[in-house]
Amino acid sequence: MIRLLAFLLLIAIQNTLAQKDPKFILGDEQIPELVRKVKGQRVALLVNHTALVGKTHLADTLLALQVNLVKIFSPEHGFRGIADAGEHVADGKDTRTGLPIVSLYGNNRKPTAQQLQDVDVVVFDIQDVGVRYYTYVGSMHYMMEACAEQKKKFLILDRPNPNGSYVDGPVLKPEFKSFIGMHTVPVVHGMTEGEYAQMINGEGWLAGGLKCELDIIKMKNYTHDTPYSVPVKPSPNMPNDHAIALYPSICLFEGTAMSLGRGTHHAFEMLGHPDLKDQPFQFTPVSIENVVKNPPHENKVCYGINLQDEIVKKEVSLKHLLHFYKIFPSQEKFFISSSFNRLAGNAELQEQIKSGMTEAQIKATWQKDLTAYKEMRKKYVLYP
C-alpha cells in the first residue's frame, strides 16, 4: 500500500509539473531521476524555503516517496528563510517532518565529521541570485569540502541563475576572501550553482586541493539567456525580480553609511540617508518581523532616491555610488572601509572613487581580470 501511494504521488507530481510552462525543467523537477540516484542511501538535504517541487517542499516530496531522509542542513537565513542577514541561526527540529536541522550559519559553517557520519549523500537545492556577495555558494563550498573529506557524495539539483546572462564587476583578490566572497570570481559570475560547483572542484579551491564526488541533475531546455522569475523570495530582504537585478550594484552600499532600503518592503530598490534632506524621495527604515531587525538608520527619515522604476542594465553599475559619494555631506564618513573592501573584493575601488575616477575609467581596470575569468569559466559551463 505504501509503495502504491508513493507511485501515485510521483505520477501526481509529474502531471502537475507537465502543466507548467514547458520552456525548461529544473533539476528538482526531475523526481524519478533524483529518486533513482539516492535509492537505498541515507540522504541529507542542504536546502532552505526555496527548495520547492511545484508547491511542495523537496523534503516532504522525498519523504512521501519513501526516500531515507535523515537530516536537513540549512544556510544563512535558516531553513524557513526568515532569519535576518548575518543573524546567528541555531540548530533545531523541523516541526512538520520531525527531521533534525543542522544550521550552517550558527556554531559552524562547515559540517563536522559527526554531522555527516550517518549520511551517504547530500542533496543541494537552493535558489541563488548569481552574485558573489550572496552566501549560499559559500555554504555549498563548505559542504563540498566536508563531503570530500568524509567521502560522501554531493548531488546538486541545478536551478536558474537570474543574473546568469552576463559577467561583470571586479574579480576578487585572494587577500579579501571572506564568507561574502570566497573565490576569485567577479561580482556577477554568470554561472548556475552546478556550473559553479564544477569550477570549485576543477580549480582546486577546496582545502588541500581536494575534489568532491560531485553529481548534477542538469536543467533541461535552459540557456543562460532564459528569463526566470523566482517563485519565492530567495532571502528575507530580496523582495522581487527587480531587486535581484539591482542587487549586484546596490549591495555595495552595504559598505557605506547609506541605507539601501532595509527596513522597508523594497530593500535594494531605494537609497537614502538622514542627512541628505535635499533629495527628492524619503523613507523610514523600521524593524519588520521575519524580514529585518534593527536596520541601519532605524526609525529615522532617510532622504534619497526611489529605484523601483529604474530600468536595470546587465552590468555592475557604479553611477549611484559615485553620485552619492560626491554629494555626501561628510565624505570621510561615507565608506565603512573594511566592509566595503570585502564587498568590492579589493582595496582599489574605494580609492578610485575617492580620487574622482569616472565609471568608465574604473571599469577599464577590471577588464584584464574579467577576460581571464571568462576564459576559465568556459571549462565549466553546462548550458549555452
VOPAGU-2260 file (C-alpha; in pm, 1 decimal, decimal comma):
REM VOPAGU-2260
SITE   aa  ch    i         X         Y         Z
SITE  MET   A    0       0,0       0,0       0,0
SITE  ILE   A    1     282,3     244,8      87,7
SITE  ARG   A    2     457,7     176,0    -241,7
SITE  LEU   A    3     131,8     227,7    -428,5
SITE  LEU   A    4      73,8     564,1    -257,3
SITE  ALA   A    5     430,3     669,2    -336,7
SITE  PHE   A    6     381,1     573,1    -700,8
SITE  LEU   A    7      55,6     768,6    -719,6
SITE  LEU   A    8     227,2    1072,2    -561,0
SITE  LEU   A    9     505,1    1053,3    -818,9
SITE  ILE   A   10     251,6    1044,8   -1101,3
SITE  ALA   A   11      68,6    1344,0    -948,1
SITE  ILE   A   12     392,9    1543,5    -926,3
SITE  GLN   A   13     477,6    1464,5   -1287,1
SITE  ASN   A   14     129,3    1565,9   -1403,3
SITE  THR   A   15     143,2    1891,2   -1207,9
SITE  LEU   A   16     482,7    1983,1   -1349,5
SITE  ALA   A   17     371,3    1890,0   -1700,7
SITE  GLN   A   18     101,4    2157,1   -1676,9
SITE  LYS   A   19     352,9    2437,3   -1614,2
SITE  ASP   A   20     522,7    2637,4   -1885,9
SITE  PRO   A   21     742,7    2374,1   -2054,6
SITE  LYS   A   22    1021,4    2618,5   -2151,4
SITE  PHE   A   23    1266,4    2446,5   -1918,9
SITE  ILE   A   24    1273,6    2191,1   -1638,9
SITE  LEU   A   25    1460,7    2244,6   -1312,6
SITE  GLY   A   26    1683,0    1981,8   -1155,2
SITE  ASP   A   27    1444,6    1918,8    -865,0
SITE  GLU   A   28    1154,2    1870,3   -1104,3
SITE  GLN   A   29    1316,7    1552,6   -1237,6
SITE  ILE   A   30    1193,6    1343,7    -947,0
SITE  PRO   A   31    1231,1     994,2   -1099,2
SITE  GLU   A   32    1596,7    1068,3   -1178,3
SITE  LEU   A   33    1656,4    1203,5    -827,2
SITE  VAL   A   34    1492,7     904,1    -658,6
SITE  ARG   A   35    1698,8     667,7    -874,0
SITE  LYS   A   36    2024,0     839,6    -773,7
SITE  VAL   A   37    1956,0     829,5    -397,7
SITE  LYS   A   38    1776,0     494,4    -372,8
SITE  GLY   A   39    1899,1     283,0     -82,7
SITE  GLN   A   40    2117,1     561,1      59,0
SITE  ARG   A   41    2099,3     777,1     369,6
SITE  VAL   A   42    2015,1    1123,3     241,4
SITE  ALA   A   43    2069,7    1470,4     385,4
SITE  LEU   A   44    1946,5    1790,0     226,3
SITE  LEU   A   45    2121,6    2127,1     212,7
SITE  VAL   A   46    1813,9    2338,6     145,7
SITE  ASN   A   47    1600,7    2629,6     255,6
SITE  HIS   A   48    1248,7    2751,3     181,7
SITE  THR   A   49    1322,6    2783,0    -191,6
SITE  ALA   A   50    1353,4    2404,3    -244,0
SITE  LEU   A   51    1004,1    2362,0    -383,3
SITE  VAL   A   52     886,9    2094,8    -623,2
SITE  GLY   A   53     577,3    2264,2    -759,5
SITE  LYS   A   54     428,7    2392,8    -433,2
SITE  THR   A   55     564,3    2114,9    -211,1
SITE  HIS   A   56     896,3    2127,9     -28,5
SITE  LEU   A   57    1156,7    1881,8    -151,5
SITE  ALA   A   58    1181,6    1727,0     197,5
SITE  ASP   A   59     810,4    1644,5     203,3
SITE  THR   A   60     825,3    1513,9    -152,0
SITE  LEU   A   61    1113,7    1275,7     -81,5
SITE  LEU   A   62     968,6    1150,4     245,1
SITE  ALA   A   63     640,0    1074,1      72,1
SITE  LEU   A   64     835,8     870,5    -183,6
SITE  GLN   A   65     997,4     663,9      94,3
SITE  VAL   A   66    1345,5     813,3      46,2
SITE  ASN   A   67    1559,7     760,2     358,4
SITE  LEU   A   68    1593,5    1126,3     453,6
SITE  VAL   A   69    1791,6    1158,9     777,0
SITE  LYS   A   70    1855,7    1531,8     829,5
SITE  ILE   A   71    1845,6    1881,9     687,2
SITE  PHE   A   72    2133,4    2130,8     669,5
SITE  SER   A   73    2035,1    2496,6     639,1
SITE  PRO   A   74    2230,1    2806,8     519,1
SITE  GLU   A   75    2214,9    3176,1     614,8
SITE  HIS   A   76    1856,3    3287,9     688,8
SITE  GLY   A   77    1767,7    2936,2     808,1
SITE  PHE   A   78    1555,3    2650,3     677,9
SITE  ARG   A   79    1242,5    2866,2     666,1
SITE  GLY   A   80    1427,4    3167,7     520,8
SITE  ILE   A   81    1317,0    3417,7     785,9
SITE  ALA   A   82    1637,9    3494,0     980,7
SITE  ASP   A   83    1790,2    3837,5     922,0
SITE  ALA   A   84    2110,7    3888,3     722,7
SITE  GLY   A   85    2406,7    3785,3     937,7
SITE  GLU   A   86    2182,2    3656,9    1219,0
SITE  HIS   A   87    2306,9    3350,9    1409,8
SITE  VAL   A   88    2081,9    3053,1    1332,4
SITE  ALA   A   89    2060,4    2772,4    1587,7
SITE  ASP   A   90    2017,6    2401,7    1521,7
SITE  GLY   A   91    1665,0    2274,0    1558,2
SITE  LYS   A   92    1398,3    2027,6    1454,4
SITE  ASP   A   93    1150,5    2063,0    1171,9
SITE  THR   A   94     805,6    2054,1    1328,4
SITE  ARG   A   95     644,2    1918,9    1012,8
SITE  THR   A   96     875,9    1627,2     934,7
SITE  GLY   A   97    1045,6    1574,8    1270,9
SITE  LEU   A   98    1384,9    1583,4    1098,4
SITE  PRO   A   99    1684,1    1739,9    1276,3
SITE  ILE   A  100    1800,6    2069,9    1124,1
SITE  VAL   A  101    2172,6    2143,9    1136,5
SITE  SER   A  102    2248,5    2513,7    1091,7
SITE  LEU   A  103    2547,8    2607,9     878,4
SITE  TYR   A  104    2511,4    2968,7     990,7
SITE  GLY   A  105    2543,3    2911,6    1363,6
SITE  ASN   A  106    2815,7    2732,4    1556,2
SITE  ASN   A  107    2985,9    2613,0    1237,4
SITE  ARG   A  108    2969,2    2690,8     867,3
SITE  LYS   A  109    3138,1    2369,6     761,6
SITE  PRO   A  110    2968,8    2041,2     856,4
SITE  THR   A  111    3162,5    1832,3    1106,5
SITE  ALA   A  112    3255,6    1467,8    1058,4
SITE  GLN   A  113    2999,0    1377,2    1325,8
SITE  GLN   A  114    2722,3    1568,9    1146,6
SITE  LEU   A  115    2790,3    1369,9     828,9
SITE  GLN   A  116    2852,2    1036,1     998,3
SITE  ASP   A  117    2504,2     896,4     928,0
SITE  VAL   A  118    2484,6    1036,5     570,8
SITE  ASP   A  119    2576,6     880,0     234,8
SITE  VAL   A  120    2473,3    1159,5       0,3
SITE  VAL   A  121    2393,4    1529,9      43,3
SITE  VAL   A  122    2139,8    1683,4    -195,8
SITE  PHE   A  123    2168,7    2059,5    -259,0
SITE  ASP   A  124    1867,0    2261,8    -376,6
SITE  ILE   A  125    1875,1    2637,6    -303,0
SITE  GLN   A  126    1779,2    2932,7    -521,2
SITE  ASP   A  127    2080,7    3161,4    -564,3
SITE  VAL   A  128    2097,4    3502,2    -736,5
SITE  GLY   A  129    2434,2    3465,7    -910,1
SITE  VAL   A  130    2622,6    3735,7    -718,4
SITE  ARG   A  131    2949,0    3690,3    -527,9
SITE  TYR   A  132    2819,5    3857,6    -210,4
SITE  TYR   A  133    2537,7    3604,8    -167,4
SITE  THR   A  134    2641,0    3341,0      86,7
SITE  TYR   A  135    2458,4    3031,0     -39,2
SITE  VAL   A  136    2755,4    2943,8    -261,5
SITE  GLY   A  137    2977,9    2971,3      46,2
SITE  SER   A  138    2763,4    2711,7     223,2
SITE  MET   A  139    2783,0    2493,2     -87,6
SITE  HIS   A  140    3163,3    2524,7     -85,5
SITE  TYR   A  141    3196,5    2416,7     276,7
SITE  MET   A  142    2957,8    2125,4     226,7
SITE  MET   A  143    3155,5    2011,5     -77,8
SITE  GLU   A  144    3474,3    2033,3     126,2
SITE  ALA   A  145    3327,4    1831,9     413,6
SITE  CYS   A  146    3188,7    1572,8     171,0
SITE  ALA   A  147    3531,0    1540,4       7,2
SITE  GLU   A  148    3698,2    1489,1     344,1
SITE  GLN   A  149    3439,1    1239,3     468,4
SITE  LYS   A  150    3399,1    1054,3     137,0
SITE  LYS   A  151    3033,6    1149,7      90,2
SITE  LYS   A  152    2855,3    1214,8    -238,4
SITE  PHE   A  153    2725,2    1562,2    -323,8
SITE  LEU   A  154    2430,2    1595,7    -560,6
SITE  ILE   A  155    2316,1    1934,4    -695,8
SITE  LEU   A  156    1966,3    1987,7    -830,7
SITE  ASP   A  157    2050,3    2271,9   -1064,8
SITE  ARG   A  158    1847,5    2592,8   -1079,4
SITE  PRO   A  159    1847,3    2903,9   -1299,1
SITE  ASN   A  160    2070,1    3199,6   -1222,2
SITE  PRO   A  161    1851,5    3512,5   -1257,1
SITE  ASN   A  162    2169,6    3715,8   -1319,5
SITE  GLY   A  163    2324,7    3444,0   -1532,3
SITE  SER   A  164    2322,9    3613,6   -1872,4
SITE  TYR   A  165    2629,4    3834,2   -1813,1
SITE  VAL   A  166    2959,7    3861,2   -1626,6
SITE  ASP   A  167    3080,0    4186,9   -1471,0
SITE  GLY   A  168    3244,8    4358,1   -1177,0
SITE  PRO   A  169    3588,6    4345,2   -1017,9
SITE  VAL   A  170    3737,6    3998,9    -967,7
SITE  LEU   A  171    3805,3    3926,5    -600,2
SITE  LYS   A  172    4168,1    3935,9    -488,4
SITE  PRO   A  173    4264,8    3639,7    -264,7
SITE  GLU   A  174    4359,5    3858,9      32,4
SITE  PHE   A  175    3997,7    3981,0      51,5
SITE  LYS   A  176    3847,0    3634,8      77,8
SITE  SER   A  177    3556,4    3611,9     325,1
SITE  PHE   A  178    3221,4    3436,1     351,2
SITE  ILE   A  179    3073,9    3706,4     123,0
SITE  GLY   A  180    3344,3    3636,4    -133,1
SITE  MET   A  181    3521,8    3302,1    -114,8
SITE  HIS   A  182    3659,4    3269,1    -466,2
SITE  THR   A  183    3848,8    3469,5    -727,5
SITE  VAL   A  184    3538,4    3546,8    -933,5
SITE  PRO   A  185    3376,4    3875,6   -1036,4
SITE  VAL   A  186    3074,7    4025,3    -861,8
SITE  VAL   A  187    2844,7    3872,0   -1126,3
SITE  HIS   A  188    2990,7    3532,6   -1215,6
SITE  GLY   A  189    2737,2    3416,5   -1477,5
SITE  MET   A  190    2709,7    3054,6   -1360,1
SITE  THR   A  191    2444,0    2823,1   -1221,3
SITE  GLU   A  192    2523,2    2650,1    -893,2
SITE  GLY   A  193    2601,6    2328,5   -1078,7
SITE  GLU   A  194    2848,2    2508,5   -1301,6
SITE  TYR   A  195    2996,8    2694,2   -1006,2
SITE  ALA   A  196    3046,0    2368,2    -814,4
SITE  GLN   A  197    3233,5    2226,1   -1113,2
SITE  MET   A  198    3459,6    2532,7   -1102,4
SITE  ILE   A  199    3523,9    2488,3    -729,1
SITE  ASN   A  200    3626,3    2129,3    -794,8
SITE  GLY   A  201    3816,7    2196,5   -1114,8
SITE  GLU   A  202    4018,0    2493,1    -986,9
SITE  GLY   A  203    4122,9    2315,1    -669,0
SITE  TRP   A  204    3951,2    2564,3    -438,8
SITE  LEU   A  205    3862,5    2308,3    -171,4
SITE  ALA   A  206    4108,1    2279,2     118,5
SITE  GLY   A  207    4418,3    2086,8      21,7
SITE  GLY   A  208    4306,9    2073,8    -340,6
SITE  LEU   A  209    4052,4    1801,2    -259,0
SITE  LYS   A  210    3784,6    1711,5    -511,3
SITE  CYS   A  211    3429,2    1636,7    -407,1
SITE  GLU   A  212    3239,5    1340,7    -558,1
SITE  LEU   A  213    3002,7    1569,7    -746,0
SITE  ASP   A  214    2687,3    1483,6    -939,3
SITE  ILE   A  215    2446,2    1728,6   -1102,1
SITE  ILE   A  216    2092,6    1685,5   -1227,0
SITE  LYS   A  217    2103,4    1942,1   -1504,4
SITE  MET   A  218    1810,4    2156,4   -1613,2
SITE  LYS   A  219    1650,4    2076,3   -1944,7
SITE  ASN   A  220    1590,5    2333,0   -2220,7
SITE  TYR   A  221    1773,9    2606,3   -2025,4
SITE  THR   A  222    2019,9    2863,9   -2156,1
SITE  HIS   A  223    2194,9    3147,8   -1975,7
SITE  ASP   A  224    1963,9    3388,3   -2157,9
SITE  THR   A  225    1646,6    3211,2   -2040,5
SITE  PRO   A  226    1434,7    3463,0   -1843,1
SITE  TYR   A  227    1347,7    3338,7   -1497,3
SITE  SER   A  228    1119,9    3484,7   -1232,0
SITE  VAL   A  229    1192,4    3344,4    -885,6
SITE  PRO   A  230     872,3    3194,2    -736,7
SITE  VAL   A  231     964,1    3281,4    -375,2
SITE  LYS   A  232    1198,9    3537,6    -220,1
SITE  PRO   A  233    1548,5    3386,0    -204,0
SITE  SER   A  234    1610,8    3568,0     126,0
SITE  PRO   A  235    1405,5    3797,6     352,7
SITE  ASN   A  236    1534,1    4125,0     203,5
SITE  MET   A  237    1526,0    4019,1    -161,9
SITE  PRO   A  238    1165,8    4115,8    -237,6
SITE  ASN   A  239    1130,6    4065,4    -614,0
SITE  ASP   A  240    1297,5    4011,4    -952,4
SITE  HIS   A  241    1372,5    4382,0    -992,3
SITE  ALA   A  242    1561,8    4392,1    -662,2
SITE  ILE   A  243    1755,4    4081,3    -768,5
SITE  ALA   A  244    1858,6    4259,5   -1088,9
SITE  LEU   A  245    1967,2    4571,3    -893,3
SITE  TYR   A  246    2143,6    4373,3    -620,4
SITE  PRO   A  247    2488,0    4339,5    -785,4
SITE  SER   A  248    2522,6    4720,3    -794,2
SITE  ILE   A  249    2323,7    4831,0    -490,7
SITE  CYS   A  250    2467,8    4580,9    -241,9
SITE  LEU   A  251    2795,1    4776,2    -250,0
SITE  PHE   A  252    2611,4    5038,5     -41,7
SITE  GLU   A  253    2615,7    4787,7     247,3
SITE  GLY   A  254    2973,5    4907,2     293,3
SITE  THR   A  255    2874,4    5273,2     323,1
SITE  ALA   A  256    2682,7    5499,8     560,0
SITE  MET   A  257    2376,8    5487,4     332,8
SITE  SER   A  258    2053,9    5293,1     372,7
SITE  LEU   A  259    1964,4    5073,5      77,5
SITE  GLY   A  260    1607,5    5021,5     192,5
SITE  ARG   A  261    1649,5    4750,9     455,0
SITE  GLY   A  262    1360,5    4807,5     692,3
SITE  THR   A  263    1116,6    4868,5     407,0
SITE  HIS   A  264     945,1    4622,4     175,9
SITE  HIS   A  265    1169,0    4738,2    -110,3
SITE  ALA   A  266    1525,5    4665,3       0,0
SITE  PHE   A  267    1781,2    4726,8    -278,1
SITE  GLU   A  268    1523,4    4943,7    -457,5
SITE  MET   A  269    1587,0    5270,8    -272,2
SITE  LEU   A  270    1882,4    5464,8    -136,2
SITE  GLY   A  271    1896,0    5735,1     127,5
SITE  HIS   A  272    2045,8    5890,1     440,3
SITE  PRO   A  273    1905,4    6117,1     713,7
SITE  ASP   A  274    2146,3    6399,7     623,4
SITE  LEU   A  275    2054,8    6422,0     251,5
SITE  LYS   A  276    1749,6    6640,7     304,1
SITE  ASP   A  277    1761,7    6797,2     -42,5
SITE  GLN   A  278    1692,7    6463,4    -213,0
SITE  PRO   A  279    1353,7    6403,7    -380,9
SITE  PHE   A  280    1241,4    6080,3    -205,1
SITE  GLN   A  281    1208,0    5978,2     155,8
SITE  PHE   A  282    1152,5    5657,5     352,5
SITE  THR   A  283    1182,1    5542,5     713,1
SITE  PRO   A  284    1350,0    5206,7     790,1
SITE  VAL   A  285    1180,5    5005,4    1065,6
SITE  SER   A  286    1216,4    4655,2    1205,0
SITE  ILE   A  287     990,4    4412,1    1019,3
SITE  GLU   A  288     911,7    4071,6    1166,8
SITE  ASN   A  289    1070,6    3783,2     973,0
SITE  VAL   A  290    1239,1    4032,9     740,2
SITE  VAL   A  291    1486,7    4256,9     923,5
SITE  LYS   A  292    1579,7    4352,5    1278,8
SITE  ASN   A  293    1729,3    4692,0    1363,9
SITE  PRO   A  294    1808,8    4808,9    1009,5
SITE  PRO   A  295    2055,9    5095,0     952,8
SITE  HIS   A  296    1901,7    5433,7    1043,4
SITE  GLU   A  297    1607,2    5259,9    1208,6
SITE  ASN   A  298    1309,1    5492,1    1271,1
SITE  LYS   A  299    1488,2    5785,2    1105,3
SITE  VAL   A  300    1363,7    5954,3     790,8
SITE  CYS   A  301    1607,8    5888,6     506,4
SITE  TYR   A  302    1621,7    6115,7     203,4
SITE  GLY   A  303    1738,4    5984,0    -130,0
SITE  ILE   A  304    1604,8    5821,0    -447,0
SITE  ASN   A  305    1349,2    5556,5    -537,8
SITE  LEU   A  306    1480,6    5291,5    -777,9
SITE  GLN   A  307    1161,7    5088,3    -816,3
SITE  ASP   A  308    1103,7    5211,0   -1171,3
SITE  GLU   A  309    1468,4    5208,3   -1278,1
SITE  ILE   A  310    1546,0    5008,4   -1591,5
SITE  VAL   A  311    1830,6    4775,9   -1496,5
SITE  LYS   A  312    2109,9    4710,9   -1744,5
SITE  LYS   A  313    2315,5    4393,2   -1744,9
SITE  GLU   A  314    2614,7    4541,9   -1569,1
SITE  VAL   A  315    2758,3    4628,6   -1230,4
SITE  SER   A  316    2671,6    4996,5   -1231,1
SITE  LEU   A  317    2865,7    5247,9   -1023,5
SITE  LYS   A  318    2661,5    5555,5   -1113,6
SITE  HIS   A  319    2466,2    5575,9    -786,5
SITE  LEU   A  320    2774,2    5500,9    -577,5
SITE  LEU   A  321    2972,3    5779,1    -747,0
SITE  HIS   A  322    2679,5    6020,0    -721,4
SITE  PHE   A  323    2611,8    5971,6    -351,2
SITE  TYR   A  324    2977,9    5981,9    -256,8
SITE  LYS   A  325    3005,3    6314,8    -440,9
SITE  ILE   A  326    2706,3    6475,3    -264,4
SITE  PHE   A  327    2750,2    6315,7      80,0
SITE  PRO   A  328    2799,8    6592,8     338,5
SITE  SER   A  329    3079,4    6411,8     525,7
SITE  GLN   A  330    3276,7    6221,1     263,5
SITE  GLU   A  331    3527,2    6093,0     518,5
SITE  LYS   A  332    3238,2    5906,5     684,1
SITE  PHE   A  333    3082,1    5770,1     365,4
SITE  PHE   A  334    3271,6    5438,5     345,8
SITE  ILE   A  335    3280,3    5170,4     612,5
SITE  SER   A  336    3622,0    5080,3     481,9
SITE  SER   A  337    3670,8    4714,1     572,7
SITE  SER   A  338    3311,5    4619,7     486,3
SITE  PHE   A  339    3321,8    4799,3     153,2
SITE  ASN   A  340    3653,4    4639,5      55,5
SITE  ARG   A  341    3522,5    4291,4     136,6
SITE  LEU   A  342    3224,8    4352,4     -92,1
SITE  ALA   A  343    3437,8    4502,6    -368,3
SITE  GLY   A  344    3692,9    4224,6    -329,8
SITE  ASN   A  345    3977,6    4473,2    -336,9
SITE  ALA   A  346    4103,3    4798,1    -182,6
SITE  GLU   A  347    4129,2    4976,7    -516,6
SITE  LEU   A  348    3762,2    5053,6    -583,0
SITE  GLN   A  349    3722,8    5268,5    -272,5
SITE  GLU   A  350    4037,4    5464,6    -355,7
SITE  GLN   A  351    3935,4    5501,3    -720,3
SITE  ILE   A  352    3604,4    5657,0    -613,7
SITE  LYS   A  353    3775,7    5889,3    -367,3
SITE  SER   A  354    4022,8    6002,6    -632,4
SITE  GLY   A  355    3744,0    6111,5    -868,1
SITE  MET   A  356    3785,3    5849,4   -1139,4
SITE  THR   A  357    3489,7    5813,4   -1376,2
SITE  GLU   A  358    3287,0    5496,2   -1405,9
SITE  ALA   A  359    3441,8    5421,6   -1745,1
SITE  GLN   A  360    3792,1    5466,3   -1606,2
SITE  ILE   A  361    3721,3    5236,9   -1310,2
SITE  LYS   A  362    3562,6    4967,9   -1526,2
SITE  ALA   A  363    3860,9    4971,9   -1759,8
SITE  THR   A  364    4075,3    4848,0   -1469,3
SITE  TRP   A  365    3854,0    4537,1   -1435,9
SITE  GLN   A  366    3889,6    4415,0   -1791,6
SITE  LYS   A  367    4212,7    4215,2   -1777,8
SITE  ASP   A  368    4091,0    4003,4   -1484,7
SITE  LEU   A  369    3743,6    3969,1   -1636,8
SITE  THR   A  370    3888,6    3841,2   -1962,8
SITE  ALA   A  371    4094,8    3577,6   -1777,9
SITE  TYR   A  372    3791,9    3474,9   -1570,2
SITE  LYS   A  373    3566,8    3437,9   -1876,0
SITE  GLU   A  374    3824,9    3209,7   -2036,5
SITE  MET   A  375    3839,6    2995,0   -1721,8
SITE  ARG   A  376    3460,5    2988,4   -1696,9
SITE  LYS   A  377    3429,4    2826,1   -2039,7
SITE  LYS   A  378    3563,9    2498,9   -1897,0
SITE  TYR   A  379    3270,0    2460,7   -1659,9
SITE  VAL   A  380    2953,8    2586,1   -1831,1
SITE  LEU   A  381    2679,3    2327,6   -1876,2
SITE  TYR   A  382    2435,2    2540,7   -2076,0
SITE  PRO   A  383    2467,9    2757,8   -2386,7
